[in-house]
């Protein structure tokens, strides 16, 4: 009998070890999109003539002489972002007024015509140097709309000005992790003295596919952000939050039937949730400013968002698989105001302390199914390591598995973190979490659309020695990479 059992056992072991990995499901992220997902939070920095005119959108007729910060310090600004837990910055290299913060060859309306450093200044290079020193990522935003350029509205503006500005930025200030585009398109402006309204076809004027080819060629690992992506979509609001359900997959739609969607020309409200059957991997970015405005205004010094408000926005953006892009506004000195620095620092401290210890570490895990019985490769233990892409997988036919965590002793937590291995797509539709209380399982949370990151912030502390995760709906066998239990830190 023993001789008969041995081949059977060897065959079973061989099948488990040789079980193929799950086939990817749906659209998949690129290397750049994975890098962006891991970045999680970054800051977009608005600084320019509007800082000195007290406007949000300059008209384009501003005298470059007004731009003369006396204490500009990229290290102070980037350092404050880093203290807040942010991993990168996006520099607004040119806003709609057309003033360029670097010495460009494409227009006279640039920093070399200002008194800053006697016309030898280069704000972009100072940010680049600060990012290099502090280990921060850098991205750029160059507004496609230019209210200063006499050529705006003509084809030559796109080919001879805008695209060449992008080429200068990518050539001199890389590597960039994101190239940021928006939908501000045409209207009234100075336009070289014409002082008129110029309208464009928002679907075709910028020739987005040819424009995007520039960063694709010059910065191949950067993601491209815009209303229509193509890599990261706008969430559809400037309030800093994604939908409670937020799919990483998305198909942009033009407002008018039969037309092609473009930046500033989409059904942008669809970006809040995305679509389960979206054609493209295009997760959401949630942009919101630390102050009411994007540029510095002295009367907003006491209206800086509190650390608690930032924490709430974090759960509603990063916690829903999106990214948080927080607007920072240096003042006329060229520094972040003390209230802004303080709020960022306190927010960063809360975040760091909250996620310092995963209370699920060391738990005994029991899964209802493991792919091919291969615990070494696909076992639930992969959920508790530091690798974002090692994962617990089930057989293809098992779409609603359960996982029990025995914590060995009672733990107090109020945040649950889940992540999928998104290299294999977004596979899970819905989950529920139970705690063992008073001798029975009690549901304490539920969530949809897990994706690259899902944080469930519980309304109150939960004390339990056992926790159960139930996948209640999935499109195929799961590939879950992370399960965490955390206790949110109070004010620091």
C-alpha positions, 0 to 999 in steps of 0.5 A: 500500500505504501508503494502505491501511495508514494507515486500519488503523493509525489504527483500531487506535490508536483501538480501543486508546484507546477500550478501556473500563475493566474492569467492577467485579467482586463487592462494592465498597468505599465511600469510607469503606472506601477511607479505612480501607484507606489508614489501615492502622494505628491504636491503640485506647486503653483508659483509665478506672476499670479503670486504677485498680482493676487490672481488665480489666472493671469491675463498674459499681460503681466510684466516679468519684472514683477516676478522677483522672489527675495528668498526663494528656497526650493529645499524649504518647499520640497522639504515641507512636502517630504515631511508631509509624507509626499514622495514627489512634486509637480512643478507648474513650469508655465501657467495659463498666463504664459510666463515660463519659470525657466529660460526658454528659447520659445518666448520672451515671456520667461524668467530671464526677463525678470530681475530674479538673480539678474535674469540668470535664474532658473526655478525648474533647475532649483526644484530639480536640485532640491528633489535630487538632494532630498530623494523626491520625484519630480514632474512638470506641468506646462499649460497648453493654454497660453494667454500671452502668446500671439500665436495661440489659436494657430497651428504654429503655437502647438508646433513651434511653441508648446511642443518645443517647451515640452521638449526643453522641459523633458531634456533639461529637468528629467527624469520626470515621473509624471507629465501633467496636462489639463483642460484649460482651453482658450478664452480671453487673453492678451495674446501679444496685444490683441486682447481678444477671445480666442476659441479652439476645437478642444477635441483636435487643436493640441493634437494630443496623440502627437503631443503625447509622443514627445514625453513617450519618447523623451521620458518613457517611464513617466505617466501622462496625466489629463482628463483623458489620461492616457495613463492617469485620469482626472477624478472629475473634481478639485475636492481631493476625493475619488468615488467610494467605488473607484475603478482603475479602468476607464474609457474617456467619452466626449460630451458630443456623440461621434467626437473624440474626447480630449483634455477639457472635453470629456464627461469628466464626472465619469472620472470619479468612479471609472468603469468596471469594464473600462478599456484602459488602465487609467487610475484617478488622481485627486487634486486639491489645494492646501489652501482655498486657492492654487496660488498664494493669497495673504488673506488665506493664511488662516485658511490652510487645511488642518492635518485632520482634513488632510488625513480625511482626504488621504483616506478618500484618495490614496485609500480608494486606489487613487493618488493625492495631488496636493497644491502648495503655494509659495508666498511672495518671498518664495517660501511656504508660509509657516501655517502651511509647513506646520500642517504638512508636518503634523499630517506627515507625523500622523500618517507615519505613526499610523502605518508604522506597525501592522497589527496583523503581523505574526497572525496565524492565517487560514485560507479556504482555498490556495491556488493549486494547494501551493502555499509556498508560492500562492499562500496567504502568508504573502499578505503579510510580507513587505512585497507589494506584488507577492500574493495570495491566489486562489484557483480560477473557479474560486471567486469568493474565498475566505481568510481567517487571521488568528491574532493570538491576542486581542488587538485594537485597530480602526484601519484596514488595508487591502491591496491587489497585485495589480500586475494581474489586473483589478480582479476583486469587486467587493469584500467584507471584514468580520471580527470575532466578538462575544463568541460570534463573527460580526461584520465590521466593514465592507468595501468595493474596488480594491485595486492598488490600494484600499483603506477602510477607516472604521468609525470606531476602534475594534478590539478582536483576537480574530478577524475574517476577510470574505471576498464577496464578489470577484471577476475571477480567481483572486490575487490579493497582495496585502492585508493590514490592520492599523491603529490611527494615531491621534493628534501629534 
